[in-house]
Amino acid sequence: MSVEPKNPLGMVPDPYAGDTFTFPDTLCTEQRRLWFRRANEIFAFLMMTEFAIKECRTRYEQIVSQKKLNANTPFKLESSDGKSVVTPLKTFLEKLGSNVDILCRQVFLMFYGSLETYLFELLELSFPKIGRTENILDSSLEIMMGSNWDGKFCKMRDTLGLNYKAGDIKSCFSDFEMNFEGKIFKNPLLFMDELAKIRHKIVHASSILGEGRLIYINSEVFHSYYAMCVLFTDYIDNLFVKRFEYHQVKIKPGAV
């Protein structure tokens, strides 16, 4: 993927109205192609679910404002398989608001987990190349667990003979700004370490950030997060291709 100072992802006008931008055709191993497919599915799930939640909330807020139903009216939400819940309409509306926050936290986990899956699949493919055909899952977990992101890459370098240098991946992101709650990162590995901390708190601390405050993730960040992962996987793909000569094909990222 070519990198331009003002366009580090080499994005091109969309093929529809042409007033927005999309990712260009890019070379991918099969593992990266599958990552793109998962990422697109996750992004579509986010967009469609957020749209449905907001539309539902707007509809019932209008019903209340038109005094067709009272905010305290018992409201039964029932699914086709027989599950149901009864709650005051105002509680239903409050939950619709918090559901977007829950959705964004879970989508964050899905994006992060999909990236780890991509690495696991590359490790699974690569261990037999160095003669290791047993306990591949355990060997992969040993690399992926209990280390910061620089440590993960160092383990992959030492185990698989990858030509990893922290300065190289940092250079790939030299024109790509990563912002975490107002703190600017130029090193993608340190940025990923921050994201790992958030993932840990969502999974193991019930999304509690501190002093009872819940982690809030604005849905608008996922465009940038997705773009960051595109650049990150591009670096990783090339790292493994140079070592093992894996085959790559050119794909349209938005169409996989």
PyMOL commands that set and color helices and strands:
alter all, ss='L'
color gray80, all
select helices_A, chain A and resi 30-65+89-130+136-144+149-160+166-172+188-204+221-244+253-255
alter helices_A, ss='H'
color red, helices_A
select strands_A, chain A and resi 12-13+21-22+26-28+74-78+84-88+178-180+183-185+208-210+213-214+249-251
alter strands_A, ss='S'
color yellow, strands_A
deselect
rebuild
show_as cartoon
